[in-house]
Amino acid sequence: MKWLLKQMIMVLALSFSITTVAVPATDLTIHLSGSEPIARKTLTYQCDTEAVKLGLPAEPFSVEYINGAGNSLVILPISGKSLIFVNVMSASGARYASGIYIWWDAGSRGTTLYSDSLAGKDQSACQRKDAK
């Protein structure tokens, strides 16, 4: 009887872990007050060889810019997740922050992803490829 109970617990634990792994991506809806229209733009970037070390894809990837209702956001693919960055004050260009990361879009001077963690500071230079 003990053996059967152990087997049932193992089967339940295994089925739970399988279903948690197979969870699909999640959508997010944010309701913003104001009459300003929301503008969305998707751009493609390619970064230098340091990109993978920071969690960015080695191949070209899409970045979504969302502006409206007094908000400026960027969504970046880092370490297999979609991280949301919010615009913060900068002297020049558009600087976005999310956790330990800074995405600094300096226009014609290029774009850089910075990471400032306990492990140290890293950065990757990125270039825009095209607009969608």
Residue frames as a rotation matrix with the C-alpha (Angstrom) as fourth column:
MET 1
0.566 0.824 0.000 0.00
0.824 -0.566 0.000 0.00
0.000 0.000 -1.000 0.00
LYS 2
0.405 -0.508 -0.760 2.87
0.155 -0.781 0.605 2.40
-0.901 -0.363 -0.237 0.85
TRP 3
-0.635 -0.684 0.360 4.46
0.421 0.084 0.903 1.66
-0.648 0.725 0.235 -2.50
LEU 4
-0.136 0.691 0.710 1.23
0.975 -0.035 0.221 2.45
0.177 0.722 -0.669 -4.35
LEU 5
0.772 0.411 -0.485 0.84
0.541 -0.825 0.163 5.74
-0.333 -0.388 -0.859 -2.47
LYS 6
-0.042 -0.885 -0.463 4.42
0.104 -0.465 0.879 6.73
-0.994 -0.011 0.111 -3.33
GLN 7
-0.664 -0.167 0.729 3.81
0.695 0.220 0.684 5.90
-0.275 0.961 -0.030 -7.01
MET 8
0.337 0.880 0.336 0.63
0.930 -0.367 0.028 8.01
0.148 0.303 -0.942 -7.07
ILE 9
0.659 -0.173 -0.732 2.44
0.247 -0.870 0.428 10.97
-0.710 -0.463 -0.531 -5.49
MET 10
-0.453 -0.891 0.001 5.27
0.225 -0.113 0.968 10.67
-0.862 0.439 0.252 -8.04
VAL 11
-0.419 0.381 0.824 2.77
0.907 0.131 0.401 10.56
0.045 0.915 -0.401 -10.95
LEU 12
0.693 0.708 -0.137 0.93
0.719 -0.693 0.054 13.62
-0.057 -0.135 -0.989 -9.61
ALA 13
0.348 -0.647 -0.678 4.19
0.105 -0.692 0.714 15.51
-0.931 -0.320 -0.173 -9.08
LEU 14
-0.658 -0.610 0.441 5.38
0.459 0.139 0.877 14.63
-0.597 0.780 0.189 -12.58
SER 15
-0.069 0.706 0.705 2.09
0.974 -0.104 0.199 15.66
0.214 0.700 -0.681 -14.21
PHE 16
0.774 0.306 -0.554 2.12
0.478 -0.856 0.195 18.96
-0.415 -0.416 -0.809 -12.26
SER 17
-0.074 -0.886 -0.459 5.65
0.066 -0.463 0.884 19.75
-0.995 0.035 0.093 -13.41
ILE 18
-0.639 -0.103 0.762 4.77
0.732 0.225 0.643 18.94
-0.238 0.969 -0.069 -17.02
THR 19
0.358 0.852 0.381 1.73
0.913 -0.405 0.048 21.22
0.196 0.331 -0.923 -16.99
THR 20
0.679 -0.139 -0.721 3.67
0.251 -0.879 0.405 24.10
-0.690 -0.456 -0.562 -15.43
VAL 21
-0.462 -0.887 0.009 6.36
0.241 -0.116 0.964 23.80
-0.853 0.448 0.267 -18.10
ALA 22
-0.600 0.255 0.758 3.81
0.800 0.202 0.565 23.79
-0.009 0.946 -0.325 -20.92
VAL 23
0.237 0.705 -0.668 2.13
0.613 -0.642 -0.460 27.07
-0.754 -0.300 -0.585 -19.90
PRO 24
0.228 -0.117 0.967 1.78
0.924 -0.288 -0.253 29.34
0.308 0.951 0.042 -22.95
ALA 25
-0.811 -0.535 0.238 2.90
0.477 -0.839 -0.263 32.97
0.340 -0.100 0.935 -23.10
THR 26
-0.088 0.760 -0.644 0.82
0.894 -0.224 -0.387 35.48
-0.439 -0.610 -0.660 -21.19
ASP 27
-0.158 0.147 0.977 -0.83
0.620 -0.755 0.214 38.58
0.769 0.639 0.028 -22.64
LEU 28
-0.517 -0.049 -0.854 -0.97
0.766 -0.471 -0.437 41.81
-0.381 -0.881 0.282 -20.67
THR 29
0.106 0.590 0.801 -3.52
0.697 -0.619 0.363 44.60
0.709 0.519 -0.477 -20.94
ILE 30
-0.647 -0.316 -0.694 -2.81
0.712 -0.578 -0.400 47.98
-0.275 -0.752 0.599 -19.35
HIS 31
0.399 0.830 0.390 -5.59
0.872 -0.475 0.119 50.57
0.284 0.293 -0.913 -19.12
LEU 32
-0.676 -0.684 -0.276 -4.24
0.725 -0.684 -0.080 54.12
-0.134 -0.254 0.958 -19.37
SER 33
0.410 0.809 -0.422 -6.21
0.697 -0.576 -0.427 57.31
-0.588 -0.120 -0.800 -18.78
GLY 34
-0.329 -0.477 -0.815 -5.96
-0.105 -0.839 0.534 60.19
-0.938 0.261 0.226 -21.22
SER 35
0.717 0.684 -0.134 -6.90
-0.139 -0.048 -0.989 61.11
-0.683 0.728 0.060 -24.73
GLU 36
-0.022 -0.816 -0.578 -3.45
-0.923 -0.205 0.324 60.73
-0.383 0.541 -0.749 -26.29
PRO 37
0.835 0.335 -0.437 -3.39
-0.505 0.783 -0.363 57.87
0.220 0.524 0.823 -28.80
ILE 38
0.445 -0.678 0.585 -1.09
-0.196 0.564 0.802 54.92
-0.874 -0.472 0.118 -28.20
ALA 39
0.602 -0.364 -0.711 1.68
-0.775 -0.051 -0.630 54.57
0.193 0.930 -0.312 -30.80
ARG 40
0.576 -0.424 0.698 3.45
-0.075 0.823 0.562 51.24
-0.814 -0.377 0.443 -31.27
LYS 41
0.598 -0.483 -0.640 6.53
-0.771 -0.127 -0.624 50.64
0.220 0.867 -0.448 -33.37
THR 42
0.801 -0.374 0.467 8.52
0.118 0.864 0.490 47.43
-0.587 -0.337 0.736 -33.80
LEU 43
0.538 -0.730 -0.421 12.18
-0.834 -0.390 -0.390 47.68
0.121 0.561 -0.819 -34.81
THR 44
0.928 -0.321 -0.187 14.75
0.313 0.947 -0.073 44.98
0.201 0.010 0.980 -35.50
TYR 45
0.597 -0.771 0.222 18.16
-0.798 -0.541 0.266 45.12
-0.085 -0.336 -0.938 -33.83
GLN 46
0.709 -0.551 -0.441 21.40
0.379 0.824 -0.421 43.17
0.595 0.131 0.793 -34.08
CYS 47
0.874 -0.391 0.288 23.92
-0.471 -0.539 0.698 43.45
-0.118 -0.746 -0.656 -31.25
ASP 48
0.044 -0.963 -0.267 27.62
-0.867 0.096 -0.489 42.68
0.497 0.253 -0.830 -30.86
THR 49
-0.162 -0.193 -0.968 29.04
-0.021 0.981 -0.192 39.46
0.987 -0.011 -0.163 -29.44
GLU 50
-0.972 -0.187 0.141 28.53
-0.125 -0.093 -0.988 40.63
0.198 -0.978 0.068 -25.84
ALA 51
-0.292 0.952 0.093 24.74
-0.838 -0.302 0.454 40.47
0.461 0.055 0.886 -26.37
VAL 52
0.213 0.381 -0.900 24.41
-0.036 0.923 0.383 36.78
0.976 -0.049 0.210 -25.52
LYS 53
-0.674 -0.557 -0.485 26.26
0.490 0.154 -0.858 37.33
0.553 -0.816 0.169 -22.24
LEU 54
-0.915 0.375 0.150 23.52
-0.394 -0.747 -0.536 39.85
-0.089 -0.550 0.831 -21.31
GLY 55
-0.489 0.751 0.444 20.70
0.226 0.601 -0.767 37.51
-0.843 -0.274 -0.463 -22.37
LEU 56
0.171 0.521 -0.836 19.91
-0.731 -0.502 -0.462 39.04
-0.660 0.691 0.295 -25.78
PRO 57
0.816 0.150 0.558 19.54
0.208 0.825 -0.526 36.77
-0.539 0.545 0.642 -28.81
ALA 58
-0.267 -0.961 0.073 22.64
0.316 -0.016 0.948 36.25
-0.910 0.276 0.308 -30.98
GLU 59
-0.543 0.164 0.823 20.56
0.836 0.014 0.549 36.74
0.078 0.986 -0.145 -34.13
PRO 60
-0.847 0.294 0.443 18.52
-0.188 -0.945 0.269 39.85
0.498 0.144 0.855 -35.08
PHE 61
-0.564 0.663 -0.493 15.55
0.825 0.420 -0.379 40.39
-0.044 -0.620 -0.783 -32.73
SER 62
-0.055 0.676 0.735 12.46
0.446 -0.642 0.624 42.59
0.893 0.362 -0.267 -32.49
VAL 63
-0.819 -0.103 -0.565 12.05
0.549 -0.427 -0.718 45.41
-0.168 -0.898 0.406 -30.00
GLU 64
0.030 0.908 0.418 8.64
0.820 -0.262 0.508 47.01
0.571 0.328 -0.753 -29.47
TYR 65
-0.969 -0.242 -0.056 8.34
0.239 -0.847 -0.475 50.69
0.067 -0.473 0.878 -28.55
ILE 66
-0.001 1.000 -0.026 5.02
0.893 0.013 0.451 51.80
0.451 -0.022 -0.892 -27.01
ASN 67
-0.951 -0.296 -0.094 4.27
0.309 -0.876 -0.370 55.49
0.027 -0.381 0.924 -26.42
GLY 68
-0.288 0.868 0.404 1.14
0.126 -0.384 0.915 57.21
0.949 0.314 0.001 -25.19
ALA 69
0.721 0.690 -0.061 -0.80
0.216 -0.141 0.966 58.64
0.658 -0.710 -0.251 -22.24
GLY 70
0.648 -0.521 0.555 2.45
-0.729 -0.636 0.253 60.04
0.221 -0.569 -0.792 -20.83
ASN 71
0.538 -0.439 0.719 4.23
-0.224 0.748 0.624 56.67
-0.812 -0.497 0.304 -20.93
SER 72
0.393 -0.498 -0.773 7.15
-0.862 0.093 -0.499 55.40
0.321 0.862 -0.393 -23.00
LEU 73
0.489 -0.139 0.861 7.87
-0.441 0.812 0.381 51.68
-0.753 -0.566 0.336 -22.83
VAL 74
-0.060 -0.507 -0.860 10.14
-0.941 0.317 -0.121 49.21
0.334 0.802 -0.496 -24.61
ILE 75
0.759 0.264 0.595 9.77
-0.450 0.873 0.186 45.44
-0.470 -0.409 0.782 -24.66
LEU 76
0.002 -0.875 -0.484 13.02
-0.972 0.113 -0.208 43.48
0.236 0.470 -0.850 -25.10
PRO 77
0.865 0.226 -0.447 13.68
-0.171 0.972 0.159 39.73
0.471 -0.061 0.880 -25.32
ILE 78
-0.103 -0.913 0.396 16.16
-0.871 -0.110 -0.480 38.98
0.481 -0.394 -0.783 -22.53
SER 79
-0.856 -0.369 0.363 16.99
-0.499 0.773 -0.391 35.44
-0.136 -0.516 -0.846 -21.39
GLY 80
-0.846 0.524 -0.097 13.92
0.395 0.738 0.547 34.04
0.358 0.424 -0.832 -23.15
LYS 81
-0.122 0.815 -0.566 11.53
0.886 -0.167 -0.433 36.48
-0.448 -0.554 -0.702 -21.47
SER 82
0.024 0.210 0.977 9.85
0.627 -0.765 0.149 39.67
0.779 0.609 -0.151 -22.64
LEU 83
-0.349 -0.212 -0.913 11.07
0.893 -0.369 -0.256 42.37
-0.283 -0.905 0.319 -20.25
ILE 84
0.604 0.604 0.521 9.23
0.684 -0.728 0.050 45.70
0.409 0.326 -0.852 -20.05
PHE 85
-0.540 -0.795 -0.276 11.47
0.841 -0.516 -0.159 48.76
-0.016 -0.318 0.948 -19.82
VAL 86
0.655 0.740 -0.152 10.18
0.745 -0.666 -0.032 52.21
-0.125 -0.092 -0.988 -18.82
ASN 87
0.219 -0.543 0.810 11.59
0.481 -0.662 -0.574 55.54
0.849 0.516 0.116 -19.97
VAL 88
0.529 -0.161 -0.833 13.69
0.781 -0.291 0.552 57.35
-0.332 -0.943 -0.028 -17.35
MET 89
0.922 -0.128 -0.366 15.42
-0.178 -0.978 -0.106 60.73
-0.344 0.163 -0.925 -17.41
SER 90
0.245 -0.894 0.376 18.53
0.889 0.361 0.280 61.11
-0.386 0.266 0.883 -19.54
ALA 91
-0.145 -0.399 -0.905 20.67
0.016 -0.916 0.401 63.97
-0.989 0.044 0.139 -20.82
SER 92
-0.324 0.042 -0.945 20.37
-0.915 -0.268 0.302 62.78
-0.241 0.962 0.126 -24.42
GLY 93
-0.756 0.100 -0.646 18.57
-0.298 0.827 0.477 60.03
0.583 0.553 -0.596 -26.27
ALA 94
0.379 0.906 0.189 15.93
-0.746 0.178 0.641 57.78
0.547 -0.384 0.744 -24.80
ARG 95
-0.760 -0.650 0.001 16.95
-0.473 0.552 -0.687 55.79
0.446 -0.522 -0.727 -21.73
TYR 96
0.415 0.896 -0.156 14.78
-0.615 0.403 0.677 52.89
0.670 -0.185 0.719 -20.54
ALA 97
-0.627 -0.637 0.449 15.23
-0.749 0.337 -0.570 50.82
0.212 -0.694 -0.688 -17.36
SER 98
0.617 0.729 -0.299 14.12
-0.533 0.665 0.522 47.36
0.579 -0.163 0.799 -16.24
GLY 99
0.954 -0.252 -0.163 15.67
0.294 0.669 0.683 45.81
-0.063 -0.699 0.712 -13.13
ILE 100
0.267 -0.946 -0.181 19.45
0.337 -0.084 0.938 45.64
-0.903 -0.312 0.296 -13.61
TYR 101
-0.237 -0.335 0.912 19.21
0.945 0.140 0.297 46.63
-0.227 0.932 0.283 -17.30
ILE 102
0.069 0.228 -0.971 19.37
-0.118 -0.965 -0.235 49.96
-0.991 0.130 -0.039 -19.15
TRP 103
0.048 0.022 0.999 18.43
0.965 0.257 -0.052 50.19
-0.257 0.966 -0.009 -22.86
TRP 104
0.018 -0.148 -0.989 19.85
0.120 -0.982 0.149 53.48
-0.993 -0.121 0.000 -24.13
ASP 105
0.309 0.196 0.931 18.68
0.936 0.111 -0.334 54.52
-0.169 0.974 -0.149 -27.59
ALA 106
-0.100 -0.483 -0.870 20.96
0.280 -0.853 0.441 57.40
-0.955 -0.199 0.221 -28.60
GLY 107
0.731 0.502 -0.462 19.51
-0.272 -0.407 -0.872 57.74
-0.626 0.763 -0.161 -32.10
SER 108
0.850 -0.407 -0.334 22.20
-0.332 0.080 -0.940 58.00
0.409 0.910 -0.067 -34.79
ARG 109
-0.071 -0.916 0.394 24.88
-0.967 -0.034 -0.253 57.21
0.245 -0.399 -0.884 -32.18
GLY 110
-0.500 -0.082 -0.862 23.44
-0.165 0.986 0.002 53.72
0.850 0.143 -0.506 -31.74
THR 111
0.566 0.726 0.390 21.75
-0.643 0.092 0.761 51.79
0.516 -0.682 0.519 -28.97
THR 112
-0.565 -0.800 -0.202 23.37
-0.396 0.478 -0.784 50.07
0.724 -0.363 -0.587 -26.02
LEU 113
0.710 0.652 -0.267 22.13
-0.066 0.439 0.896 47.54
0.701 -0.619 0.354 -23.47
TYR 114
-0.399 -0.792 0.462 23.82
-0.601 -0.155 -0.784 47.91
0.693 -0.591 -0.414 -20.08
SER 115
0.588 0.487 -0.646 23.66
0.250 0.650 0.717 45.49
0.770 -0.583 0.261 -17.18
ASP 116
-0.317 -0.647 0.694 24.71
-0.578 -0.448 -0.682 46.59
0.752 -0.617 -0.231 -13.70
SER 117
0.740 0.558 -0.377 24.48
-0.112 0.654 0.748 43.63
0.664 -0.512 0.546 -11.36
LEU 118
0.792 -0.450 0.413 26.40
-0.447 0.034 0.894 42.35
-0.417 -0.892 -0.174 -8.38
ALA 119
0.574 -0.573 0.585 28.48
0.640 0.760 0.116 40.34
-0.511 0.307 0.803 -10.86
GLY 120
-0.549 -0.795 -0.257 29.70
0.466 -0.546 0.696 43.56
-0.694 0.262 0.670 -12.52
LYS 121
0.250 0.571 -0.782 28.86
-0.375 -0.687 -0.622 45.94
-0.892 0.449 0.042 -15.33
ASP 122
-0.522 -0.328 0.787 28.45
0.575 0.546 0.609 44.66
-0.629 0.771 -0.097 -18.87
GLN 123
0.094 0.594 -0.799 27.29
-0.425 -0.702 -0.572 46.26
-0.900 0.393 0.187 -22.10
SER 124
-0.309 -0.094 0.946 26.43
0.738 0.604 0.301 45.37
-0.600 0.791 -0.118 -25.68
ALA 125
-0.611 0.062 -0.789 26.33
-0.415 -0.874 0.253 47.77
-0.674 0.482 0.560 -28.64
CYS 126
-0.178 0.669 0.721 23.31
0.653 0.629 -0.422 47.30
-0.736 0.396 -0.549 -30.89
GLN 127
-0.907 -0.078 -0.413 22.38
-0.248 -0.692 0.678 48.61
-0.339 0.717 0.609 -34.33
ARG 128
0.103 0.995 0.019 18.92
-0.348 0.054 -0.936 49.02
-0.932 0.090 0.352 -35.78
LYS 129
-0.714 -0.333 0.616 18.32
0.344 0.598 0.723 46.85
-0.610 0.728 -0.313 -38.84
ASP 130
-0.791 0.514 0.331 14.91
0.219 -0.267 0.938 47.92
0.571 0.815 0.099 -40.11
ALA 131
-0.738 0.647 0.193 11.46
-0.544 -0.401 -0.737 49.16
-0.399 -0.648 0.648 -39.11
LYS 132
-0.803 0.551 0.226 8.27
0.595 0.762 0.257 47.11
-0.030 0.341 -0.940 -39.36
